[in-house]
């Protein structure tokens, strides 16, 4: 019986140098097969150059950012003071229909442009920081931009069956909200011909006592095309200035880089693969 092929995606590449160090280490080890890049970060140009040949070992995508940071261009409606709102405020505006679709689309284009300016090509996939790519008023812009600008790529779909979420038992309420929003987005995207993962795990509250104890729950009963997100990295001053999730990233890095994780993958009959190709119905590039 062949191994199941799944994607392990590290979020927030470019946010701080320490995150880049950790993610590049895991890509080189074959322990991460995709990473989403925050091109709004002032560290992005330098961090992009450090990817180098590693971009052949993992999918490099756009982590579309609409919260907490400075946009790349003027957004007088959403960021009148030059800073994007926190997630709760963004979600309220999205579900009340108070996002300007042209403004969102313009910022998405700028973030894709900045990705391409540094790497010389379009992203392999699009997802969202805080899963914002799923929100009303945002998802339409993501679908349109993807169809025009991401040939052969995919979108991260954040949908997991409720029965699975209850069985896993990790941050169940948060995971359920993300999945309920994501299920409709996935159905609509597939009707448009936009490939994406089937199954989404890795949601956590960042207060759990042990990341090593969480991974087996997410790996259990994994099926082909599952995507598990993670947030590894080294803590540094740049990260502490912009993010409250710091020490947990170092724990994730230690666990994912360790021998026990490799043994857990083998025991579960899982091979980590790139999504590009795998999600389009062809054989993915297996790296671990």
Kinemage of the C-alpha trace (Angstrom):
@kinemage 1
@onewidth
@group {chain A} dominant
@subgroup {mainchain}
@vectorlist {calphas} color= white
{ca unk a 1} P 0.000 0.000 0.000
{ca unk a 2} L 1.476 3.354 -1.028
{ca unk a 3} L 2.011 6.248 1.358
{ca unk a 4} L -0.481 9.057 1.625
{ca unk a 5} L 0.855 12.305 0.179
{ca unk a 6} L 0.216 15.453 2.202
{ca unk a 7} L 1.512 19.043 2.277
{ca unk a 8} L 3.104 20.658 5.319
{ca unk a 9} L 2.926 24.434 4.915
{ca unk a 10} L 4.845 26.913 7.086
{ca unk a 11} L 3.139 30.296 7.395
{ca unk a 12} L 4.577 33.808 7.770
{ca unk a 13} L 7.833 33.565 5.799
{ca unk a 14} L 9.387 37.029 5.645
{ca unk a 15} L 7.733 38.338 8.804
{ca unk a 16} L 11.053 38.309 10.703
{ca unk a 17} L 14.556 36.975 9.997
{ca unk a 18} L 14.273 34.295 12.685
{ca unk a 19} L 11.195 32.847 11.027
{ca unk a 20} L 13.068 32.660 7.744
{ca unk a 21} L 15.974 30.822 9.360
{ca unk a 22} L 13.675 28.176 10.796
{ca unk a 23} L 11.584 27.668 7.671
{ca unk a 24} L 14.611 27.431 5.393
{ca unk a 25} L 16.106 24.804 7.696
{ca unk a 26} L 12.929 22.718 7.513
{ca unk a 27} L 12.650 23.061 3.727
{ca unk a 28} L 16.239 21.902 3.390
{ca unk a 29} L 15.490 18.915 5.628
{ca unk a 30} L 12.410 18.016 3.618
{ca unk a 31} L 10.183 18.624 6.636
{ca unk a 32} L 8.260 21.551 5.124
{ca unk a 33} L 6.972 21.397 1.546
{ca unk a 34} L 5.300 24.802 1.210
{ca unk a 35} L 5.613 28.246 2.738
{ca unk a 36} L 3.474 31.368 2.475
{ca unk a 37} L 5.336 34.676 2.151
{ca unk a 38} L 4.348 38.014 3.691
{ca unk a 39} L 5.493 40.462 1.052
{ca unk a 40} L 4.258 43.460 3.097
{ca unk a 41} L 7.133 42.900 5.503
{ca unk a 42} L 10.177 45.186 5.268
{ca unk a 43} L 12.289 42.021 5.603
{ca unk a 44} L 10.768 40.411 2.499
{ca unk a 45} L 13.351 41.447 -0.148
{ca unk a 46} L 16.309 40.093 1.837
{ca unk a 47} L 14.434 36.994 2.976
{ca unk a 48} L 13.357 36.287 -0.615
{ca unk a 49} L 16.960 36.324 -1.798
{ca unk a 50} L 17.880 33.762 0.870
{ca unk a 51} L 15.397 31.240 -0.502
{ca unk a 52} L 17.672 30.580 -3.467
{ca unk a 53} L 17.622 26.988 -4.669
{ca unk a 54} L 15.298 26.011 -1.819
{ca unk a 55} L 12.423 27.245 -3.976
{ca unk a 56} L 12.927 24.035 -5.986
{ca unk a 57} L 12.246 21.931 -2.897
{ca unk a 58} L 9.002 23.545 -1.713
{ca unk a 59} L 6.029 25.525 -2.979
{ca unk a 60} L 6.588 29.239 -2.399
{ca unk a 61} L 3.300 31.093 -2.156
{ca unk a 62} L 1.756 34.433 -1.222
{ca unk a 63} L 0.463 34.794 2.345
{ca unk a 64} L -1.995 37.585 1.490
{ca unk a 65} L -1.996 40.055 4.388
{ca unk a 66} L -4.862 42.376 5.341
{ca unk a 67} L -4.390 42.633 9.107
{ca unk a 68} L -2.084 44.410 11.544
{ca unk a 69} L 0.630 45.495 9.082
{ca unk a 70} L 1.138 48.383 6.674
{ca unk a 71} L -0.304 47.816 3.208
{ca unk a 72} L 1.917 48.269 0.185
{ca unk a 73} L -0.259 51.031 -1.208
{ca unk a 74} L -2.987 53.464 -0.146
{ca unk a 75} L -6.147 51.894 1.269
{ca unk a 76} L -8.194 54.888 2.447
{ca unk a 77} L -11.198 52.785 3.410
{ca unk a 78} L -9.594 49.844 5.208
{ca unk a 79} L -6.379 51.502 6.407
{ca unk a 80} L -6.999 55.262 6.554
{ca unk a 81} L -4.086 55.751 8.963
{ca unk a 82} L -1.755 53.589 6.886
{ca unk a 83} L -2.127 50.481 9.026
{ca unk a 84} L -4.349 47.466 8.388
{ca unk a 85} L -6.941 46.626 11.083
{ca unk a 86} L -6.850 43.725 13.538
{ca unk a 87} L -8.597 40.532 12.462
{ca unk a 88} L -11.798 41.084 14.432
{ca unk a 89} L -12.421 44.467 12.830
{ca unk a 90} L -11.636 43.124 9.367
{ca unk a 91} L -14.045 40.203 9.813
{ca unk a 92} L -16.833 42.509 11.016
{ca unk a 93} L -16.428 44.725 7.956
{ca unk a 94} L -16.267 41.715 5.650
{ca unk a 95} L -19.452 40.082 6.908
{ca unk a 96} L -21.291 43.427 6.946
{ca unk a 97} L -20.343 43.987 3.302
{ca unk a 98} L -18.201 47.033 4.103
{ca unk a 99} L -15.024 46.132 2.216
{ca unk a 100} L -14.198 47.980 -0.986
{ca unk a 101} L -13.572 45.203 -3.544
{ca unk a 102} L -11.452 47.421 -5.775
{ca unk a 103} L -9.298 48.440 -2.836
{ca unk a 104} L -8.803 44.795 -1.785
{ca unk a 105} L -8.013 43.740 -5.354
{ca unk a 106} L -5.497 46.556 -5.725
{ca unk a 107} L -3.603 45.561 -2.600
{ca unk a 108} L -3.593 41.912 -3.661
{ca unk a 109} L -2.072 42.911 -7.003
{ca unk a 110} L 0.627 44.906 -5.213
{ca unk a 111} L 1.508 41.995 -2.949
{ca unk a 112} L 1.719 39.612 -5.921
{ca unk a 113} L 3.836 42.161 -7.795
{ca unk a 114} L 6.262 42.417 -4.870
{ca unk a 115} L 6.498 38.637 -4.719
{ca unk a 116} L 7.318 38.460 -8.425
{ca unk a 117} L 9.758 41.376 -8.245
{ca unk a 118} L 11.984 39.428 -5.844
{ca unk a 119} L 11.558 35.865 -7.087
{ca unk a 120} L 11.074 36.549 -10.791
{ca unk a 121} L 7.909 34.477 -11.071
{ca unk a 122} L 4.357 34.267 -9.754
{ca unk a 123} L 3.572 32.454 -6.503
{ca unk a 124} L 2.886 28.722 -6.483
{ca unk a 125} L -0.225 29.282 -4.386
{ca unk a 126} L -2.238 31.903 -2.549
{ca unk a 127} L -3.446 31.710 1.020
{ca unk a 128} L -4.132 34.347 3.662
{ca unk a 129} L -2.569 35.577 6.880
{ca unk a 130} L -5.264 34.807 9.472
{ca unk a 131} L -7.106 33.033 6.604
{ca unk a 132} L -8.328 36.379 5.254
{ca unk a 133} L -8.461 34.996 1.694
{ca unk a 134} L -11.707 33.243 2.665
{ca unk a 135} L -13.623 36.326 3.769
{ca unk a 136} L -16.534 37.904 1.864
{ca unk a 137} L -15.216 40.818 -0.136
{ca unk a 138} L -11.783 39.209 -0.303
{ca unk a 139} L -12.324 35.750 -1.780
{ca unk a 140} L -13.637 37.093 -5.066
{ca unk a 141} L -10.491 39.166 -5.562
{ca unk a 142} L -8.347 36.141 -4.709
{ca unk a 143} L -10.158 33.935 -7.227
{ca unk a 144} L -9.891 36.537 -9.987
{ca unk a 145} L -6.210 37.214 -9.338
{ca unk a 146} L -5.430 33.508 -9.140
{ca unk a 147} L -7.043 32.758 -12.499
{ca unk a 148} L -5.071 35.560 -14.160
{ca unk a 149} L -1.734 35.360 -12.406
{ca unk a 150} L -1.040 31.939 -10.855
{ca unk a 151} L -0.887 29.418 -13.716
{ca unk a 152} L -0.542 25.829 -12.572
{ca unk a 153} L -0.845 26.799 -8.915
{ca unk a 154} L -3.423 26.312 -6.203
{ca unk a 155} L -5.336 28.060 -3.412
{ca unk a 156} L -5.253 26.877 0.186
{ca unk a 157} L -8.727 25.713 1.147
{ca unk a 158} L -9.291 25.765 4.909
{ca unk a 159} L -12.047 23.169 5.160
{ca unk a 160} L -12.009 20.025 7.322
{ca unk a 161} L -15.050 17.812 8.111
{ca unk a 162} L -16.664 18.532 11.472
{ca unk a 163} L -16.428 14.854 12.472
{ca unk a 164} L -12.669 15.051 11.980
{ca unk a 165} L -12.362 18.265 13.993
{ca unk a 166} L -14.250 16.722 16.914
{ca unk a 167} L -12.066 13.613 16.804
{ca unk a 168} L -8.850 15.660 16.688
{ca unk a 169} L -10.019 17.820 19.577
{ca unk a 170} L -7.547 20.703 19.163
{ca unk a 171} L -8.900 24.288 19.241
{ca unk a 172} L -12.162 22.792 18.014
{ca unk a 173} L -14.285 25.971 18.080
{ca unk a 174} L -11.689 28.039 16.241
{ca unk a 175} L -11.076 25.281 13.714
{ca unk a 176} L -14.809 24.850 13.166
{ca unk a 177} L -15.337 28.570 12.406
{ca unk a 178} L -12.452 28.561 9.924
{ca unk a 179} L -13.741 25.386 8.320
{ca unk a 180} L -17.354 26.525 8.071
{ca unk a 181} L -16.251 29.635 6.203
{ca unk a 182} L -13.787 27.634 4.145
{ca unk a 183} L -16.184 24.926 2.984
{ca unk a 184} L -18.205 27.293 0.821
{ca unk a 185} L -15.061 28.938 -0.516
{ca unk a 186} L -13.679 25.535 -1.519
{ca unk a 187} L -16.877 24.517 -3.310
{ca unk a 188} L -17.018 27.790 -5.228
{ca unk a 189} L -13.334 27.673 -6.083
{ca unk a 190} L -13.516 24.156 -7.448
{ca unk a 191} L -16.471 25.144 -9.632
{ca unk a 192} L -14.215 27.850 -11.088
{ca unk a 193} L -11.519 25.264 -11.758
{ca unk a 194} L -9.172 26.447 -8.985
{ca unk a 195} L -7.225 23.508 -7.529
{ca unk a 196} L -6.682 23.240 -3.801
{ca unk a 197} L -6.053 20.881 -0.924
{ca unk a 198} L -8.666 18.491 0.432
{ca unk a 199} L -8.591 18.656 4.196
{ca unk a 200} L -6.988 21.287 6.397
{ca unk a 201} L -5.413 20.786 9.808
{ca unk a 202} L -2.992 22.547 12.118
{ca unk a 203} L -5.296 25.090 13.769
{ca unk a 204} L -4.249 25.572 17.397
{ca unk a 205} L -4.730 28.028 20.225
{ca unk a 206} L -0.980 28.413 20.908
{ca unk a 207} L -1.659 27.636 24.573
{ca unk a 208} L -1.493 23.842 24.308
{ca unk a 209} L 1.200 22.266 26.497
{ca unk a 210} L 3.036 20.247 23.835
{ca unk a 211} L 3.296 20.619 20.059
{ca unk a 212} L 4.751 17.106 19.913
{ca unk a 213} L 1.449 15.808 21.291
{ca unk a 214} L -0.597 17.700 18.693
{ca unk a 215} L 1.097 16.384 15.569
{ca unk a 216} L -0.078 12.757 15.911
{ca unk a 217} L -3.677 13.988 16.154
{ca unk a 218} L -3.331 15.895 12.872
{ca unk a 219} L -1.562 12.997 11.142
{ca unk a 220} L -4.132 10.404 12.224
{ca unk a 221} L -6.295 9.157 9.346
{ca unk a 222} L -4.618 11.557 6.942
{ca unk a 223} L -5.720 11.247 3.329
{ca unk a 224} L -4.105 12.358 0.082
{ca unk a 225} L -4.072 16.117 -0.557
{ca unk a 226} L -4.396 17.045 3.121
{ca unk a 227} L -2.632 20.288 4.050
{ca unk a 228} L -1.313 20.866 7.573
{ca unk a 229} L -0.199 24.388 8.433
{ca unk a 230} L 2.528 25.192 10.926
{ca unk a 231} L 4.305 28.268 12.330
{ca unk a 232} L 7.965 27.395 13.017
{ca unk a 233} L 10.782 29.865 13.493
{ca unk a 234} L 13.515 31.216 15.729
{ca unk a 235} L 12.596 33.957 18.159
{ca unk a 236} L 14.280 37.316 17.569
{ca unk a 237} L 13.694 40.939 18.488
{ca unk a 238} L 12.045 41.703 15.152
{ca unk a 239} L 9.456 38.992 15.779
{ca unk a 240} L 8.780 40.106 19.352
{ca unk a 241} L 7.995 43.624 18.121
{ca unk a 242} L 5.181 42.508 15.816
{ca unk a 243} L 3.885 39.184 17.149
{ca unk a 244} L 2.799 37.653 20.458
{ca unk a 245} L 3.316 34.066 19.277
{ca unk a 246} L 7.064 33.663 19.790
{ca unk a 247} L 8.176 30.783 22.027
{ca unk a 248} L 5.657 28.422 20.445
{ca unk a 249} L 7.339 28.925 17.080
{ca unk a 250} L 10.649 27.702 18.485
{ca unk a 251} L 8.935 24.623 19.896
{ca unk a 252} L 7.367 23.859 16.513
{ca unk a 253} L 10.775 24.195 14.860
{ca unk a 254} L 12.385 21.761 17.309
{ca unk a 255} L 9.655 19.182 16.894
{ca unk a 256} L 9.455 19.353 13.108
{ca unk a 257} L 13.242 19.162 12.755
{ca unk a 258} L 13.565 16.209 15.131
{ca unk a 259} L 13.975 12.510 14.420
{ca unk a 260} L 10.712 11.674 16.161
{ca unk a 261} L 8.707 13.554 13.523
{ca unk a 262} L 10.333 11.623 10.700
{ca unk a 263} L 9.559 8.385 12.525
{ca unk a 264} L 5.944 9.477 13.059
{ca unk a 265} L 5.522 10.122 9.329
{ca unk a 266} L 6.896 6.681 8.467
{ca unk a 267} L 4.716 4.996 11.081
{ca unk a 268} L 1.624 6.758 9.721
{ca unk a 269} L 2.487 5.859 6.114
{ca unk a 270} L 2.751 9.526 5.091
{ca unk a 271} L 5.024 11.194 2.551
{ca unk a 272} L 5.393 14.976 2.581
{ca unk a 273} L 4.910 16.359 -0.924
{ca unk a 274} L 4.704 19.655 -2.747
{ca unk a 275} L 1.162 20.708 -3.554
{ca unk a 276} L 1.995 21.964 -7.013
{ca unk a 277} L 1.357 19.009 -9.306
{ca unk a 278} L -0.161 16.863 -6.560
{ca unk a 279} L -3.266 19.031 -6.311
{ca unk a 280} L -3.590 19.314 -10.075
{ca unk a 281} L -4.072 15.556 -10.245
{ca unk a 282} L -0.509 14.587 -11.142
{ca unk a 283} L 2.143 12.977 -8.997
{ca unk a 284} L 3.543 15.550 -6.560
{ca unk a 285} L 7.225 16.078 -5.939
{ca unk a 286} L 7.832 13.912 -2.873
{ca unk a 287} L 10.631 15.220 -0.691
{ca unk a 288} L 10.429 13.218 2.538
